Amino acid sequence: MQKVAIIGAGITGLTAAFELQRCGVNCTVFEASDRVGGVIQTVHEDGFLVECGPNSILDTHPNIGKLIARLGIEGNKLPANTAAQNRFIVRDGEPIALPTSPPALIKSKAFSGKAKLRLLREPFIRSKSNESESLADFVVRRLGQEFLDYAINPFVGGVYAGDPAKLSTCHAFPKLYALEQEYGSLIKGAIKGSKARKKRAETASKDARMFTFDDGMEVLPKQLATKLGDALKLNTPVKGCHRLDRGNWQINGEEYTDVVLAIPAHLMPKLDVPFDLSPFTEIYYPPVASLSLGFNENQFLHPLNGFGMLIPKIENRYALGALFPSSIFPERAPVGMALLTVFIGGAMAPEKALQDEDEMLANVLKDLQDLLGLSGAPEYKRLSVAPKAIPQYVMGYEKYLNHMKQIEDEHPGIHFAGHYRDGISVGNSILSGINIAKRIIKHQDTKDSKQH
């Protein structure tokens, strides 16, 4: 009889367990801490709703919606305010809304005339990336330096907290890499690839609806935990797992046919196991701080009419950027107040994330004064620091992915799933959990059919 142990109650582990349980597979989730959700954490304080981790989910795949429907929390979904669609990029000290269409690009001040003309050459560039090309080199080759500086650099800083000069195109941005490989051009691929996405019932990230939940992101992991019931074991660390003579695995004195490792990669080498997890200590997780600040709306000259602003490294500012949560979703701040979440540190400036809070606040306020016309001090503040925030899919990352696959091949029943393998977004992590559950069930079905 199949029995699965899942180590880690982040969103991947919880989703995998829910899918297995739904299909009648007995499973147990072991979580060392006293809460579920991993980096997903919502705080209600002084009338503000603050996300200490991810702020939203992109509805890029039908399986994400199916999960939410099965959990019975469709009614709790909260779509992003359509009036907050502006994404601001700071250029020459001014937040400029990124263009969302070709006509808007022509008029936009975000890029120079020279950069726009350079973009027209992109479909005619015949060179192709190889697996060792960095994202920075890829973008300069296809789009030019200015698009790296004022589009990709701030985007990567905001999403990955990463450095495009170190990230691998094929591993960190596999869809971008695939567009060039298949269509020979990003522009051609964006147009022609839309048909392929429709066949797969997928939505491009730029077109996907963004949502959260009425009571914050933590609604999702808490509902998963409720559905799992006694299968979830909090405050229950796992020291390791050992192979039994009959091929199953022993964890905390119990026997399991399968084990899913759904904890951050940097924690894995602490486990006592009969295979080598030490290479995963090399996977870099830079520190990131998020400073949530509450102000009166009239303290800003800027209308905060958007999703947020990203700050390119070339602008020489302190912060990576800021989200405007109270503009994106309702009831994130008291009436007449504005909530901003500012991100600091990441791979390009890790030391900033670990600075003294007062020093950090002073630097952040200077950025907000200069860029958004802020006057005065915040009425509310909350600092969240992730010393190891987001795994960086750097050049050469395939060695870690290959090592995971080798362990799975040589040690049947061991499975790797999570943001270190299948993409860093919440959506990627959900799909990783769903897919690992499917693989475990399919493997057992294949095994059973061979035995009969």
C-alpha positions in Angstrom: 0.0 0.0 0.0 1.3 3.4 -1.0 2.2 5.8 1.9 3.9 9.1 1.3 6.0 11.3 3.7 6.3 14.9 2.8 9.0 17.0 4.5 8.0 20.6 4.6 4.6 22.4 4.9 5.3 25.2 2.5 2.9 25.7 -0.4 4.5 22.9 -2.5 4.4 20.3 0.3 0.8 21.2 1.3 -0.5 21.1 -2.3 1.2 17.7 -3.0 -0.3 16.3 0.2 -3.8 17.6 -0.7 -3.6 16.1 -4.2 -2.4 12.8 -2.9 -5.1 12.7 -0.2 -7.8 13.6 -2.8 -6.7 10.6 -4.9 -6.9 8.3 -1.9 -3.2 8.1 -1.1 -2.2 8.0 2.5 0.3 10.7 3.3 1.9 12.6 6.2 3.3 16.2 6.1 6.1 16.9 8.6 6.8 20.5 9.5 9.5 21.6 11.9 7.9 24.9 12.8 4.5 25.7 14.4 2.9 27.1 11.2 2.2 26.3 7.6 2.9 28.2 4.4 6.7 28.8 4.6 7.4 32.2 3.2 3.7 33.0 2.8 2.7 34.9 5.9 0.0 37.5 6.4 -0.1 39.9 9.4 -3.1 42.0 10.5 -1.9 45.0 12.5 -3.2 48.5 13.3 -5.8 48.2 10.6 -3.2 47.2 7.9 -3.0 43.8 6.2 0.7 43.1 5.5 2.2 40.3 3.5 5.6 39.4 4.9 6.2 37.2 1.8 4.5 36.9 -1.6 1.7 39.4 -2.2 -0.2 37.7 -4.9 -0.6 34.8 -7.4 -0.7 35.0 -11.2 -3.5 32.8 -12.6 -1.2 31.3 -15.4 -2.5 27.7 -15.4 -5.9 26.1 -15.1 -4.7 23.7 -12.4 -4.2 26.7 -10.0 -7.9 27.6 -10.4 -8.9 23.9 -10.0 -7.0 23.6 -6.7 -8.7 26.7 -5.3 -12.1 25.4 -6.4 -11.5 22.0 -4.8 -10.4 23.8 -1.6 -13.8 25.7 -1.5 -12.2 29.1 -1.4 -13.1 30.5 -4.8 -15.4 33.0 -3.0 -12.4 34.3 -1.1 -10.4 35.2 -4.2 -9.7 38.9 -4.6 -8.7 40.1 -8.1 -6.3 42.9 -8.5 -7.8 46.4 -9.0 -7.8 47.0 -12.8 -7.1 50.6 -12.1 -3.8 49.6 -10.6 -2.3 48.1 -13.8 0.5 50.6 -14.2 4.0 49.3 -13.5 6.3 52.2 -12.9 10.0 52.1 -13.8 12.2 54.8 -12.4 14.2 56.7 -15.1 16.2 59.8 -14.4 14.6 60.0 -10.9 11.0 59.8 -12.2 8.6 56.9 -12.0 7.4 56.3 -15.6 4.6 53.8 -16.5 5.8 51.0 -18.6 4.1 50.8 -22.0 1.6 48.0 -22.4 1.1 48.1 -26.2 3.2 48.9 -29.3 1.6 52.3 -29.7 2.2 53.1 -26.0 5.9 52.0 -26.5 6.3 54.5 -29.3 5.1 57.4 -27.1 6.8 56.2 -23.9 9.5 58.1 -22.1 10.7 54.9 -20.5 13.0 54.1 -23.4 15.0 56.4 -25.8 14.3 56.6 -29.6 17.6 54.7 -30.1 16.4 51.8 -27.9 13.0 51.7 -29.7 14.8 51.4 -33.1 17.1 48.7 -31.7 14.0 46.8 -30.7 12.9 46.7 -34.4 16.0 44.7 -35.2 15.2 41.9 -32.8 13.2 39.6 -35.3 16.2 39.7 -37.7 18.9 38.6 -35.2 19.7 35.0 -36.1 22.0 34.1 -33.2 20.7 31.7 -30.6 21.4 31.3 -26.9 23.2 28.3 -25.5 22.6 26.8 -22.0 25.6 28.7 -20.5 24.4 32.2 -21.5 23.5 34.7 -18.8 20.2 36.6 -18.9 22.2 39.9 -19.2 24.1 38.6 -22.3 20.9 37.2 -23.8 19.0 40.5 -23.4 21.9 42.7 -24.7 22.3 40.4 -27.7 18.6 40.4 -28.6 17.3 43.8 -27.3 20.3 46.0 -26.5 21.8 47.5 -23.3 19.1 50.0 -22.6 16.4 47.3 -22.3 18.7 45.4 -19.9 19.2 48.5 -17.8 15.7 49.8 -17.7 13.5 46.8 -18.2 15.2 43.5 -17.3 17.5 44.6 -14.5 14.6 46.1 -12.4 12.3 43.3 -13.3 14.8 40.6 -12.2 15.6 42.7 -9.0 11.9 42.8 -8.2 10.9 39.2 -9.0 14.1 37.2 -8.3 15.9 39.7 -6.1 18.6 38.6 -8.5 21.5 39.7 -10.8 20.8 39.3 -14.5 24.6 38.9 -15.1 24.6 35.8 -13.0 21.2 34.2 -13.7 20.9 31.5 -16.4 18.4 32.3 -19.2 17.5 28.7 -19.8 16.9 27.9 -16.2 15.7 31.1 -14.6 13.5 32.1 -17.6 12.9 28.9 -19.5 9.9 30.3 -21.5 12.1 33.2 -22.8 14.8 30.7 -23.8 12.2 28.5 -25.5 10.8 31.3 -27.5 14.2 32.0 -29.1 14.9 28.3 -29.6 11.6 27.6 -31.3 10.8 30.8 -33.2 14.3 32.5 -33.5 12.9 35.7 -32.1 11.2 36.9 -28.9 8.8 39.1 -30.8 7.8 36.4 -33.3 7.6 33.9 -30.5 5.3 36.2 -28.4 2.9 36.4 -31.3 3.0 32.8 -32.5 3.4 31.3 -29.1 0.1 32.6 -28.0 -1.6 29.9 -30.1 0.4 27.2 -28.5 -0.5 28.5 -25.0 -4.2 28.5 -25.9 -3.9 24.8 -26.8 -2.3 24.1 -23.4 -5.0 26.3 -21.7 -2.1 28.4 -20.3 -2.0 32.2 -19.9 1.1 34.3 -20.5 2.3 36.0 -17.3 1.7 39.4 -18.8 -1.9 38.6 -19.5 -2.7 36.5 -16.4 -5.0 37.8 -13.8 -3.4 38.6 -10.5 -5.2 37.8 -7.3 -4.9 37.3 -3.6 -7.5 36.4 -1.0 -9.9 38.5 1.1 -7.9 37.8 4.3 -4.5 37.7 2.7 -2.3 35.1 1.0 -2.2 32.9 4.1 -5.8 31.9 3.4 -4.4 29.3 0.9 -2.0 27.4 3.1 -4.4 27.5 6.1 -7.2 26.0 4.0 -4.9 23.3 2.7 -3.9 22.6 6.3 -7.6 22.4 7.4 -8.3 19.9 4.6 -5.3 17.8 5.5 -6.3 17.5 9.2 -4.4 14.9 11.2 -2.1 14.2 8.2 -0.3 17.4 9.0 2.3 17.2 11.8 3.5 20.7 13.1 6.4 21.1 15.4 7.7 17.7 14.1 11.2 18.0 12.6 12.6 15.2 10.5 16.3 14.3 11.1 16.6 12.0 8.2 15.3 9.0 6.3 16.7 5.5 6.0 16.2 2.8 3.4 14.6 -0.5 4.7 15.5 -3.9 3.3 12.2 -4.2 1.4 12.9 -0.9 -0.4 10.7 1.5 1.6 11.8 4.4 3.7 11.8 5.0 7.4 11.0 8.5 8.8 10.5 9.2 12.5 9.9 5.5 13.2 7.2 5.1 10.4 7.5 3.3 7.1 6.8 5.1 3.8 6.9 4.0 0.1 7.7 7.6 -1.0 9.4 10.7 0.4 9.0 14.2 -1.0 11.7 16.7 -0.1 9.8 20.1 -0.1 12.0 22.2 2.1 14.4 24.9 0.8 17.4 23.4 -0.9 19.8 25.0 1.6 18.2 23.1 4.5 18.5 19.7 2.8 22.1 18.9 3.6 21.2 18.8 7.3 19.2 15.7 6.8 20.7 12.3 7.6 20.2 10.3 4.4 22.0 7.6 2.4 22.6 9.9 -0.6 24.6 13.1 -1.1 22.7 16.4 -0.5 25.8 18.5 0.2 25.9 20.1 -3.3 22.7 22.0 -2.4 24.5 24.1 0.1 26.0 26.0 -2.9 22.5 27.1 -4.1 22.5 30.8 -3.3 19.6 32.3 -1.5 20.3 36.1 -1.0 18.8 38.0 1.9 15.8 40.2 1.2 14.1 42.7 3.5 10.6 44.0 3.0 9.7 47.2 4.9 5.9 47.8 5.0 5.0 51.4 5.7 1.7 53.1 6.3 1.1 56.8 5.5 -1.7 59.2 5.0 -2.6 59.3 1.3 -2.0 63.1 1.3 1.6 62.6 2.2 2.4 61.8 -1.4 2.5 63.9 -4.5 2.4 60.8 -6.6 -1.1 59.3 -7.0 0.2 55.7 -6.4 -2.1 54.6 -9.2 -0.4 51.4 -10.0 1.0 48.0 -8.9 4.2 49.6 -7.8 7.6 50.9 -9.0 10.8 49.1 -9.8 14.1 50.9 -9.5 16.9 50.0 -11.9 20.4 49.5 -10.5 21.7 52.2 -12.9 19.6 54.8 -11.0 21.8 54.3 -7.9 19.0 54.2 -5.3 18.8 52.3 -2.1 15.7 50.1 -2.6 15.0 47.5 -5.3 11.4 48.9 -5.6 8.1 49.2 -3.9 4.7 47.7 -4.1 1.5 49.7 -3.5 -0.7 47.0 -1.8 -3.5 49.4 -0.9 -3.8 50.5 -4.6 -3.8 46.9 -5.8 -6.3 45.3 -3.3 -9.0 46.7 -1.1 -8.9 46.9 2.7 -5.1 46.7 2.9 -5.0 49.9 4.8 -7.5 52.0 6.9 -9.6 54.6 5.0 -7.5 57.5 3.9 -4.2 55.6 4.4 -1.7 54.1 1.9 0.3 51.0 2.4 3.7 50.6 0.6 6.0 47.6 0.8 9.6 48.4 -0.1 12.1 45.7 -0.9 15.8 46.0 0.0 18.9 43.8 -0.6 18.9 40.8 -2.9 21.8 39.4 -4.9 23.0 42.8 -6.1 23.1 44.4 -2.6 22.8 41.7 0.0 24.4 43.7 2.8 21.5 46.2 2.7 18.9 43.6 3.8 20.8 43.0 7.0 21.3 46.6 8.0 20.0 48.2 11.2 16.2 49.0 10.9 16.7 52.8 11.6 19.4 53.1 8.9 17.2 51.1 6.5 14.2 53.3 7.2 16.1 56.5 6.7 17.4 55.4 3.3 14.0 54.1 2.2 12.3 57.4 3.2 14.9 59.3 1.2 14.0 57.2 -1.9 10.3 57.8 -1.4 10.7 61.5 -0.9 12.7 61.9 -4.1 10.7 59.5 -6.3 7.1 59.8 -5.0 7.1 63.2 -3.4 6.6 61.8 0.2 6.5 64.3 3.0 6.7 63.3 6.7 7.2 60.1 8.6 5.2 56.8 8.4 2.4 56.2 10.9 3.0 52.5 10.7 6.0 50.3 9.9 6.8 46.6 9.9 10.1 45.0 8.9 10.4 41.4 7.6 13.8 40.0 6.8 14.4 36.7 5.0 18.1 35.9 5.5 17.8 33.3 2.7 15.0 34.4 0.5 14.9 33.2 -3.1 17.0 30.4 -4.8 19.1 31.9 -7.7 19.0 29.9 -10.9 22.5 30.9 -11.8 24.6 29.8 -14.8 25.5 26.1 -14.3 22.3 25.4 -12.3 21.8 22.3 -14.4 24.3 20.5 -12.2 21.9 20.7 -9.2 18.9 19.7 -11.3 20.9 16.7 -12.7 21.9 15.7 -9.2 18.3 15.7 -8.1 17.4 13.5 -11.1 20.3 11.1 -10.4 19.2 10.7 -6.7 15.6 10.0 -7.8 16.8 7.4 -10.3 19.2 5.7 -7.9 16.9 5.8 -4.9 13.4 5.0 -6.0 10.8 6.6 -3.8 12.7 9.9 -3.2 11.3 13.0 -4.9 12.3 16.6 -5.1 9.7 19.4 -5.5 9.6 23.1 -4.8 10.8 26.5 -5.8 14.4 25.3 -6.1 13.4 23.0 -9.0 10.3 24.2 -10.8 10.3 28.0 -10.6 10.2 30.5 -7.8 6.7 32.0 -8.0 3.8 30.9 -5.8 2.1 29.6 -9.0 5.2 27.5 -9.9 5.3 26.1 -6.4 1.6 25.1 -6.5 2.1 23.4 -9.9 5.3 21.7 -8.6 3.2 20.1 -5.7 0.4 19.0 -8.1 2.9 17.5 -10.6 4.9 15.6 -8.0 1.7 14.1 -6.7 0.7 13.0 -10.2 4.2 11.5 -10.7 4.0 9.5 -7.5 0.5 8.1 -8.3 1.5 7.3 -11.9 4.7 5.5 -10.7 2.6 3.4 -8.3 0.1 2.6 -11.0 3.0 1.4 -13.3 4.5 -0.6 -10.5 1.1 -2.3 -9.7 0.5 -3.1 -13.3 3.9 -4.8 -13.6 3.3 -6.9 -10.5 0.0 -8.1 -12.0 
